[in-house]
Amino acid sequence: MDAKAFLETYPTSAETKSELLDDPAFRDSVYVLMHPTPPLQLRPLVRDMFQREISYRADESHDGEHSDNIYWTALFLYQIGNFDDVIPMWQAKHISMDTGGGFDIQFLVGCGVEETIEYLHNSDDHSSDEIAAYIVSCQETGDLANLDDWLSDRIKYFD
């Protein structure tokens, strides 16, 4: 099954989904088809693929050919904008020094900067205060001032 057929039959292709999505090159071909903006109904798939990219980045035995795909899925999750993705993205940012520097804080605020800070202040997760404080500090330094330009630049990066 190719990526186009996979997306056309998702989620009914669930019996073959896991095997196909284990291949980083196959995931890459799916991202190309979803780019620049994935349909909202594909959020479960994007979240699944994001978790696979986290595992890929955490496993240092690969050649790194598909290492940017974690940022691609984060871009998709940003555009979908769901609070449930904030903490997993924060965790992804902390996989390694490489993701720490390359994983833009902007990815975490797809629901809006103030809305995300408020969500985190009301969250029971042990890391939520730290994440909120970091977002506030980035807001104060202007890193979150022009999200439209940031989004446009990130989309162009993957063109």
C-alpha positions in Angstrom: 0.0 0.0 0.0 1.4 3.4 -0.9 1.0 6.6 1.2 -1.9 7.9 -0.9 -3.9 4.7 -0.6 -3.1 4.6 3.1 -4.5 8.1 3.7 -7.6 7.4 1.5 -8.4 4.3 3.5 -7.5 5.6 7.0 -8.7 4.6 9.6 -10.0 1.4 8.0 -6.4 0.5 7.1 -5.7 0.0 10.8 -4.7 -3.6 10.4 -1.7 -2.6 8.2 -1.2 0.8 9.8 1.4 -0.2 12.4 3.6 -2.1 10.0 3.6 0.6 7.4 4.1 3.4 9.9 7.1 1.7 11.5 9.0 2.7 8.3 10.3 6.3 8.6 10.5 6.6 4.8 6.8 5.6 4.6 5.9 8.2 7.2 7.8 10.8 5.2 5.7 10.0 2.2 2.6 10.5 4.2 3.8 13.9 5.5 4.4 15.0 1.9 0.8 14.3 1.1 -0.5 16.0 4.3 1.6 19.1 3.8 1.1 22.0 4.3 -1.9 21.5 6.5 -3.3 18.1 7.6 -7.1 17.6 7.8 -8.4 17.8 11.4 -9.8 14.3 11.2 -6.2 13.0 10.8 -5.2 14.2 14.3 -5.1 10.7 15.7 -2.8 9.6 12.9 -0.6 12.7 13.3 -0.4 12.0 17.1 0.5 8.4 16.4 3.2 9.4 13.9 4.5 12.1 16.3 5.0 9.4 18.9 6.8 7.3 16.4 9.1 10.3 15.5 9.9 10.7 19.2 10.9 7.0 19.4 12.9 7.5 16.2 14.8 10.5 17.6 15.4 8.7 20.9 16.9 5.7 19.2 20.4 6.8 18.2 21.1 3.6 16.1 19.5 5.0 12.9 21.4 7.1 10.4 19.3 10.3 11.1 18.1 10.6 7.5 14.5 11.3 8.7 15.4 13.2 11.9 13.5 16.4 10.8 10.2 14.5 10.7 9.7 15.1 14.4 9.5 18.8 13.5 7.1 18.1 10.6 4.7 16.3 12.8 5.0 19.0 15.4 4.1 21.6 12.7 1.0 19.6 11.9 0.0 19.4 15.6 0.5 23.1 15.9 -1.8 23.7 13.0 -4.4 21.3 14.4 -4.2 23.1 17.8 -5.1 20.8 20.7 -4.1 21.4 24.3 -3.5 17.6 24.7 -0.4 17.9 22.5 1.4 20.6 24.5 3.0 18.4 27.1 4.1 15.6 24.7 5.7 18.3 22.5 7.5 19.7 25.6 8.8 16.1 26.3 9.9 15.8 22.7 11.8 19.1 23.0 13.8 17.4 25.8 14.8 14.1 24.0 18.3 15.4 23.4 20.4 18.5 23.0 19.6 18.4 19.3 15.8 18.5 19.8 16.2 20.9 22.7 17.7 23.4 20.3 15.8 22.5 17.1 12.3 22.1 18.6 10.8 25.6 18.4 8.8 26.7 21.4 6.2 28.0 18.9 5.1 24.4 18.3 3.6 24.3 21.7 1.2 27.3 21.3 -1.0 26.2 18.5 -4.1 27.0 20.6 -2.8 30.5 21.2 -0.1 31.8 23.6 -2.3 33.1 26.4 -4.7 30.2 26.1 -1.9 27.7 26.4 -0.4 29.4 29.4 -3.9 29.4 31.0 -4.3 25.7 30.1 -1.0 24.9 31.7 -1.8 26.8 34.9 -4.9 24.7 35.3 -3.2 21.4 34.4 -2.3 18.7 37.0 0.8 17.6 35.1 4.0 18.0 37.1 5.8 19.8 34.3 3.0 22.3 33.5 4.3 25.2 35.6 7.8 24.8 34.1 6.3 24.8 30.6 4.1 27.8 31.3 7.1 29.7 32.8 9.2 29.0 29.7 6.4 30.1 27.4 6.0 33.3 29.3 9.8 34.0 29.2 9.8 33.4 25.4 6.8 35.7 25.1 8.7 38.4 27.0 11.7 38.1 24.7 9.5 38.4 21.6 10.0 34.8 20.4 6.2 34.4 20.1 5.5 37.9 18.7 4.8 36.9 15.1 3.5 33.4 14.9 2.1 33.9 11.4 5.6 34.6 10.0 7.0 31.7 12.0 4.3 29.4 10.6 4.9 30.5 7.0 8.7 29.9 7.4 8.1 26.5 8.9 5.7 25.5 6.1 8.3 26.7 3.5 11.0 24.7 5.1 9.2 21.5 4.3 8.2 22.5 0.8 
